[in-house]
Amino acid sequence: MESKPALAGKTVLLTGATSGIGWEASISFARMGARLIMIGRDAGKTAQKLEEVRQRSGSATVDSLLCDFSSQAQVRRLAEEFRARYDTLHVLVNNAGTVFPKRTVTSDGIESTFAVNYLGPFLLTNLLLDVLKASAPARVIIVSSSGHYGGTMDFSDLGFEHGYQIMRAYGRSKLAAVLFTRELAKRLEGTEVTVNALHPGAVATSIWDRAPAYTRPIFSLAKRLFMISPEAGAETIVYLATSPEVEGKTGLYFEKNRPRFPSRLAQDDAMAQQLWDQSARLVKLGA
Ligand SMILES: NC(=O)c1ccc[n+]([C@@H]2O[C@H](COP(=O)([O-])OP(=O)(O)OC[C@H]3O[C@@H](n4cnc5c(N)ncnc54)[C@H](OP(=O)(O)O)[C@@H]3O)[C@@H](O)[C@H]2O)c1
């Protein structure tokens, strides 16, 4: 007798599904029978990637929605569109992420790295919490990075108005992602909704093409010499979404399918709470 695919009957929403790690995770989820909603930001690219996933997986239960995470209005619209079309959510993967060589600010007045990598996912997750709870057991997965180990937090200058550097901004956004994971896990105690963060490995994807021009030869060499493939980079996401080993585990940071201590700052509970409060104000949660 054939066994049921691991995600049969489960609704999975995956952001950053149109390239790199998220694209490979999309194919895996589709092959595992999920009702998958791929989130992309460009209509043409997303439609094309959706069709490719349908073809490569042979699954007819794959859809897509659009959202640019630099816009809070678009995040709110995504949550509304999702709720209008689907009534369950078993796995939410916040994977979309990027870097900005120069400091830019979104239409909401937020430094772009912080907005796309952390604040947009913070808002989306909060807007979908009731659906997750009603679908429990459910899992939230947040793609952070080992870059969070170098991340710092400064609540008086979250957006690096004074002294922007690409990796400092990236590190802060990924530290925020782990702090969010730990604080959300606390708030979800007793709900059977778990939340875990992960580092996917150093993965050869297009994220590195947005690094400053002078560093690109280094990344290009690193891609060939030691970075892992996007397919291998998707493994920890798929593991956290499907493995019975992580059932009930929450508030953890994973690398290579194993929990690992996050940075000292990421374990600071007071900082996690302060970040939550400030984030809730920045996205006007409850408004
Ligand atoms: N690659 C690594 O070594 C590495 C290491 C640690 C952590 N990570 C994390 O892994 C995640 C996936 O990155 P990747 O390496 O797969 O990079 P990637 O190939 O560049 O993919 C990033 C994905 O995020 C989407 N995205 C970027 N900005 C967006 C925005 N403003 N709104 C909505 N979607 C947006 C991209 O959409 P488009 O397809 O339209 O560009 C793409 O689908 C990120 O969170 C990254 O920080 C990666």
The ligand as an SDF file (V2000), in Angstrom:
LIG
                    3D

 48 52  0  0  0  0  0  0  0  0999 V2000
   21.6940   32.1690    0.3640 N   0  0  0  0  0  0  0  0  0  0  0  0
   22.2420   32.0870    1.5710 C   0  0  0  0  0  0  0  0  0  0  0  0
   23.4280   31.7290    1.7190 O   0  0  0  0  0  0  0  0  0  0  0  0
   21.4470   32.4260    2.7910 C   0  0  0  0  0  0  0  0  0  0  0  0
   22.0720   32.2990    4.0500 C   0  0  0  0  0  0  0  0  0  0  0  0
   21.3300   32.5900    5.1860 C   0  0  0  0  0  0  0  0  0  0  0  0
   20.0060   32.9860    5.0580 C   0  0  0  0  0  0  0  0  0  0  0  0
   19.4400   33.1070    3.8340 N   0  0  0  0  0  0  0  0  0  0  0  0
   18.0330   33.5380    3.7510 C   0  0  0  0  0  0  0  0  0  0  0  0
   17.3040   32.6390    2.9560 O   0  0  0  0  0  0  0  0  0  0  0  0
   16.1550   33.3140    2.4130 C   0  0  0  0  0  0  0  0  0  0  0  0
   16.0470   33.0230    0.9270 C   0  0  0  0  0  0  0  0  0  0  0  0
   17.1380   33.6310    0.2790 O   0  0  0  0  0  0  0  0  0  0  0  0
   17.8330   33.0340   -1.0380 P   0  0  0  0  0  0  0  0  0  0  0  0
   19.2390   32.8050   -0.6980 O   0  0  0  0  0  0  0  0  0  0  0  0
   17.0240   31.9380   -1.5990 O   0  0  0  0  0  0  0  0  0  0  0  0
   17.8140   34.3360   -1.9670 O   0  0  0  0  0  0  0  0  0  0  0  0
   17.1070   34.6150   -3.3880 P   0  0  0  0  0  0  0  0  0  0  0  0
   17.4170   33.5450   -4.3610 O   0  0  0  0  0  0  0  0  0  0  0  0
   17.4900   36.0060   -3.7130 O   0  0  0  0  0  0  0  0  0  0  0  0
   15.5570   34.5250   -3.0380 O   0  0  0  0  0  0  0  0  0  0  0  0
   14.9530   35.4870   -2.2240 C   0  0  0  0  0  0  0  0  0  0  0  0
   13.4580   35.4360   -2.4020 C   0  0  0  0  0  0  0  0  0  0  0  0
   12.8680   36.5220   -1.6560 O   0  0  0  0  0  0  0  0  0  0  0  0
   12.0740   37.2960   -2.5440 C   0  0  0  0  0  0  0  0  0  0  0  0
   12.0860   38.7130   -2.1770 N   0  0  0  0  0  0  0  0  0  0  0  0
   13.1290   39.5520   -2.1140 C   0  0  0  0  0  0  0  0  0  0  0  0
   12.7190   40.7850   -1.7750 N   0  0  0  0  0  0  0  0  0  0  0  0
   11.3810   40.7240   -1.6510 C   0  0  0  0  0  0  0  0  0  0  0  0
   10.3710   41.6700   -1.3530 C   0  0  0  0  0  0  0  0  0  0  0  0
   10.6510   42.9640   -1.1650 N   0  0  0  0  0  0  0  0  0  0  0  0
    9.0970   41.2500   -1.2920 N   0  0  0  0  0  0  0  0  0  0  0  0
    8.7680   39.9610   -1.5310 C   0  0  0  0  0  0  0  0  0  0  0  0
    9.6790   39.0180   -1.8320 N   0  0  0  0  0  0  0  0  0  0  0  0
   10.9640   39.3930   -1.8890 C   0  0  0  0  0  0  0  0  0  0  0  0
   12.6890   37.1010   -3.9190 C   0  0  0  0  0  0  0  0  0  0  0  0
   11.7740   37.4350   -4.9400 O   0  0  0  0  0  0  0  0  0  0  0  0
   12.2730   37.5630   -6.4850 P   0  0  0  0  0  0  0  0  0  0  0  0
   12.3440   36.1510   -7.0070 O   0  0  0  0  0  0  0  0  0  0  0  0
   11.1960   38.3830   -7.1260 O   0  0  0  0  0  0  0  0  0  0  0  0
   13.6110   38.2290   -6.4720 O   0  0  0  0  0  0  0  0  0  0  0  0
   13.0190   35.6270   -3.8520 C   0  0  0  0  0  0  0  0  0  0  0  0
   11.8870   34.8340   -4.1230 O   0  0  0  0  0  0  0  0  0  0  0  0
   16.3450   34.7950    2.7490 C   0  0  0  0  0  0  0  0  0  0  0  0
   15.5790   35.1340    3.8850 O   0  0  0  0  0  0  0  0  0  0  0  0
   17.8460   34.8840    3.0700 C   0  0  0  0  0  0  0  0  0  0  0  0
   18.1440   35.9630    3.9320 O   0  0  0  0  0  0  0  0  0  0  0  0
   20.1270   32.8340    2.6870 C   0  0  0  0  0  0  0  0  0  0  0  0
  1  2  1  0
  2  3  2  0
  2  4  1  0
  4  5  1  0
  4 48  2  0
  5  6  2  0
  6  7  1  0
  7  8  2  0
  8  9  1  0
  8 48  1  0
  9 10  1  0
  9 46  1  0
 10 11  1  0
 11 12  1  0
 11 44  1  0
 12 13  1  0
 13 14  1  0
 14 15  2  0
 14 16  1  0
 14 17  1  0
 17 18  1  0
 18 19  2  0
 18 20  1  0
 18 21  1  0
 21 22  1  0
 22 23  1  0
 23 24  1  0
 23 42  1  0
 24 25  1  0
 25 26  1  0
 25 36  1  0
 26 27  1  0
 26 35  1  0
 27 28  2  0
 28 29  1  0
 29 30  1  0
 29 35  2  0
 30 31  1  0
 30 32  2  0
 32 33  1  0
 33 34  2  0
 34 35  1  0
 36 37  1  0
 36 42  1  0
 37 38  1  0
 38 39  2  0
 38 40  1  0
 38 41  1  0
 42 43  1  0
 44 45  1  0
 44 46  1  0
 46 47  1  0
M  CHG  2   8   1  16  -1
M  END
$$$$
